[in-house]
Amino acid sequence: MPACLPACPPPPPATGTTAWASEGRGLERPAACGTRAVWGMKRQVRFTAGTLVLLGLVLGLLVHPAFQLLSAAIAGGLVFSALTDTCGMAVVLGKLPHNRPRGTDLEGARAALRGH
């Protein structure tokens, strides 16, 4: 017996920037050097936790076994974070300069909107 597949619903209509561009209108994109790419906080936390766990394990093998406590502390912090739905590491990483919002130039934005 051939299986009958349900018909796929039509894709939703384009909206926002996609619709604007599909109508042939131009898009002004900022220069690459004028933007900064910041990792999301979850990615930063995973990277930092993974790095600290590996560091604790390597130092524990090469220097002194007590360095493995660093890995244990990070593991405990991850468990605590999951149970309480809070993240102390994210709080600490959020205070770093690259995670702070830039100041805004209100007059510059108004001039750009006016076309001056």
Phi and psi in degrees as a GROMACS rama.xvg file:
@    title "Ramachandran Plot"
@    xaxis  label "Phi"
@    yaxis  label "Psi"
@TYPE xy
-74.5866  139.161  PRO-2
-81.2787  136.485  ALA-3
-93.2253  123.22  CYS-4
-94.6309  138.051  LEU-5
-67.801  146.342  PRO-6
-66.0496  138.062  ALA-7
-72.4148  137.167  CYS-8
-68.5153  151.972  PRO-9
-65.8308  151.52  PRO-10
-66.38  150.998  PRO-11
-66.634  152.737  PRO-12
-65.0807  148.573  PRO-13
-67.5878  138.752  ALA-14
-133.245  169.248  THR-15
62.7599  -137.73  GLY-16
-63.6608  -35.5297  THR-17
-61.8956  -45.4304  THR-18
-65.6697  -40.9662  ALA-19
-58.4664  -48.5016  TRP-20
-69.1507  -36.157  ALA-21
-68.5387  -20.1602  SER-22
-84.5163  4.01593  GLU-23
86.5101  10.2873  GLY-24
-84.302  149.178  ARG-25
-77.9446  152.694  GLY-26
-121.187  133.593  LEU-27
-100.435  118.814  GLU-28
-108.716  140.403  ARG-29
-66.8251  152.337  PRO-30
-62.4209  147.507  ALA-31
-60.8046  -34.9177  ALA-32
-76.1367  -13.38  CYS-33
-86.859  -7.12213  GLY-34
-111.479  162.35  THR-35
-130.208  135.595  ARG-36
-96.4892  115.574  ALA-37
-112.508  131.611  VAL-38
-64.4299  149.287  TRP-39
-63.8956  156.452  GLY-40
-61.694  -39.9304  MET-41
-61.0555  -40.9124  LYS-42
-65.8624  -40.5791  ARG-43
-62.6071  -41.8293  GLN-44
-65.2749  -45.1831  VAL-45
-61.6055  -42.8921  ARG-46
-63.1972  -46.8654  PHE-47
-65.1196  -45.5612  THR-48
-62.5535  -45.2933  ALA-49
-62.3457  -41.4121  GLY-50
-63.8324  -43.6004  THR-51
-67.2086  -37.0287  LEU-52
-64.7448  -47.0843  VAL-53
-62.4506  -41.5616  LEU-54
-60.7394  -44.5248  LEU-55
-62.1145  -40.2745  GLY-56
-68.9574  -44.3822  LEU-57
-65.1616  -46.6842  VAL-58
-64.6795  -34.002  LEU-59
-65.0754  -33.902  GLY-60
-80.3648  -38.1502  LEU-61
-95.3838  -30.0011  LEU-62
-109.256  -66.136  VAL-63
-156.394  138.086  HIS-64
-58.706  -22.2979  PRO-65
-63.6609  -21.9022  ALA-66
-66.7865  -16.7286  PHE-67
-67.6828  -16.7988  GLN-68
-63.7648  -27.9894  LEU-69
-61.6749  -46.2417  LEU-70
-62.0331  -40.5723  SER-71
-64.7057  -38.8369  ALA-72
-65.5711  -42.0932  ALA-73
-64.5352  -42.3207  ILE-74
-60.9567  -43.4734  ALA-75
-62.3481  -39.7988  GLY-76
-63.9239  -37.4418  GLY-77
-66.6795  -40.8094  LEU-78
-64.3559  -46.5936  VAL-79
-59.6989  -42.0633  PHE-80
-60.8171  -42.239  SER-81
-67.1729  -39.525  ALA-82
-71.7592  -34.5042  LEU-83
-101.915  -7.47345  THR-84
56.6938  37.8191  ASP-85
-128.283  164.801  THR-86
-146.117  103.106  CYS-87
-64.2383  -35.3602  GLY-88
-65.5154  -36.8248  MET-89
-65.1888  -36.6054  ALA-90
-63.0435  -45.2625  VAL-91
-65.9731  -46.3775  VAL-92
-64.1677  -32.216  LEU-93
-66.0603  -19.1127  GLY-94
-87.1365  -8.00928  LYS-95
-68.7179  149.823  LEU-96
-57.3781  -37.2312  PRO-97
-72.8739  -10.7441  HIS-98
-99.4547  -3.01812  ASN-99
-85.7734  143.65  ARG-100
-67.4078  146.244  PRO-101
-74.7127  155.897  ARG-102
-68.7069  153.205  GLY-103
-105.576  149.47  THR-104
-106.141  89.875  ASP-105
-62.6378  -43.7023  LEU-106
-66.0002  -37.5398  GLU-107
-63.8767  -39.6048  GLY-108
-67.1791  -40.7305  ALA-109
-64.193  -42.4508  ARG-110
-63.4814  -39.6302  ALA-111
-65.7089  -37.4488  ALA-112
-69.4298  -33.8245  LEU-113
-77.1179  -14.8481  ARG-114
86.2751  21.1912  GLY-115
